[in-house]
Amino acid sequence: MKKIILISALLFSFNGWSLSEYRPYDETADAHQDIAEAVKLAKKSDKHILLEMGGNWCPDCRTLGAYLAREDIKAWLDDRFILVPVDVGEWDK
């Protein structure tokens, strides 16, 4: 039983560690410009815009960003949407 608990703890801590380095949001990006470009592209390609709002400080946002970056999910989204990741900052935006 102790081995199962130890292995489970290691697996969960490894997953959290790997996400801690993942930064899906460009903190220097100009969200207004990115959205304006997405609107133009969406009109040309007849797609909807999907705003992915989050922050690199947020574990749930990083998890969502990693999920949306998966090859199969990204391919599905790219066929239907113009995805615009928007960094909301922590307290500064």
RALIN-V937154 format. One record per residue. N is the residue number from 1. RES is the residue in one small letter. PSI is psi as a letter, one per 20 degrees, with the letter a starting at -180 (NA if undefined). NEAR is the number of other C-alpha atoms within 12 Angstrom. D_FIRST is the distance of its C-alpha to the first C-alpha in whole Angstrom. Layout:
n:N res:RES psi:PSI near:NEAR d_first:D_FIRST
n:N res:RES psi:PSI near:NEAR d_first:D_FIRST
This chain:
n:1 res:m psi:g near:7 d_first:0
n:2 res:k psi:h near:8 d_first:4
n:3 res:k psi:h near:9 d_first:5
n:4 res:i psi:g near:10 d_first:5
n:5 res:i psi:g near:11 d_first:6
n:6 res:l psi:g near:12 d_first:9
n:7 res:i psi:g near:13 d_first:10
n:8 res:s psi:g near:14 d_first:11
n:9 res:a psi:g near:14 d_first:12
n:10 res:l psi:g near:14 d_first:14
n:11 res:l psi:g near:14 d_first:16
n:12 res:f psi:h near:14 d_first:17
n:13 res:s psi:h near:14 d_first:18
n:14 res:f psi:g near:14 d_first:20
n:15 res:n psi:g near:18 d_first:21
n:16 res:g psi:h near:18 d_first:23
n:17 res:w psi:g near:15 d_first:24
n:18 res:s psi:h near:16 d_first:26
n:19 res:l psi:h near:24 d_first:28
n:20 res:s psi:h near:20 d_first:29
n:21 res:e psi:i near:18 d_first:31
n:22 res:y psi:p near:25 d_first:33
n:23 res:r psi:n near:26 d_first:36
n:24 res:p psi:i near:32 d_first:37
n:25 res:y psi:p near:32 d_first:40
n:26 res:d psi:o near:23 d_first:43
n:27 res:e psi:i near:21 d_first:44
n:28 res:t psi:i near:15 d_first:48
n:29 res:a psi:q near:18 d_first:48
n:30 res:d psi:o near:19 d_first:51
n:31 res:a psi:h near:24 d_first:50
n:32 res:h psi:g near:17 d_first:53
n:33 res:q psi:g near:14 d_first:54
n:34 res:d psi:g near:24 d_first:51
n:35 res:i psi:g near:24 d_first:52
n:36 res:a psi:g near:17 d_first:56
n:37 res:e psi:h near:18 d_first:55
n:38 res:a psi:h near:26 d_first:52
n:39 res:v psi:g near:23 d_first:55
n:40 res:k psi:g near:17 d_first:58
n:41 res:l psi:h near:19 d_first:55
n:42 res:a psi:h near:22 d_first:54
n:43 res:k psi:g near:15 d_first:58
n:44 res:k psi:h near:12 d_first:58
n:45 res:s psi:i near:16 d_first:55
n:46 res:d psi:l near:15 d_first:55
n:47 res:k psi:r near:19 d_first:52
n:48 res:h psi:r near:22 d_first:50
n:49 res:i psi:p near:26 d_first:49
n:50 res:l psi:o near:21 d_first:45
n:51 res:l psi:p near:25 d_first:45
n:52 res:e psi:n near:29 d_first:41
n:53 res:m psi:p near:26 d_first:41
n:54 res:g psi:a near:28 d_first:39
n:55 res:g psi:q near:29 d_first:38
n:56 res:n psi:i near:28 d_first:36
n:57 res:w psi:i near:23 d_first:35
n:58 res:c psi:o near:24 d_first:33
n:59 res:p psi:h near:22 d_first:29
n:60 res:d psi:h near:20 d_first:30
n:61 res:c psi:g near:27 d_first:33
n:62 res:r psi:h near:30 d_first:32
n:63 res:t psi:g near:27 d_first:29
n:64 res:l psi:g near:25 d_first:32
n:65 res:g psi:g near:31 d_first:35
n:66 res:a psi:h near:27 d_first:32
n:67 res:y psi:g near:20 d_first:32
n:68 res:l psi:h near:25 d_first:36
n:69 res:a psi:i near:23 d_first:36
n:70 res:r psi:q near:15 d_first:34
n:71 res:e psi:g near:12 d_first:37
n:72 res:d psi:g near:13 d_first:37
n:73 res:i psi:g near:18 d_first:37
n:74 res:k psi:g near:19 d_first:39
n:75 res:a psi:g near:16 d_first:41
n:76 res:w psi:g near:15 d_first:41
n:77 res:l psi:g near:23 d_first:42
n:78 res:d psi:h near:22 d_first:45
n:79 res:d psi:h near:17 d_first:47
n:80 res:r psi:h near:17 d_first:47
n:81 res:f psi:r near:25 d_first:47
n:82 res:i psi:o near:30 d_first:48
n:83 res:l psi:p near:30 d_first:45
n:84 res:v psi:o near:33 d_first:45
n:85 res:p psi:p near:33 d_first:43
n:86 res:v psi:p near:30 d_first:44
n:87 res:d psi:p near:31 d_first:43
n:88 res:v psi:i near:26 d_first:43
n:89 res:g psi:a near:21 d_first:43
n:90 res:e psi:g near:14 d_first:41
n:91 res:w psi:j near:8 d_first:44
n:92 res:d psi:i near:8 d_first:47
n:93 res:k psi:NA near:14 d_first:47
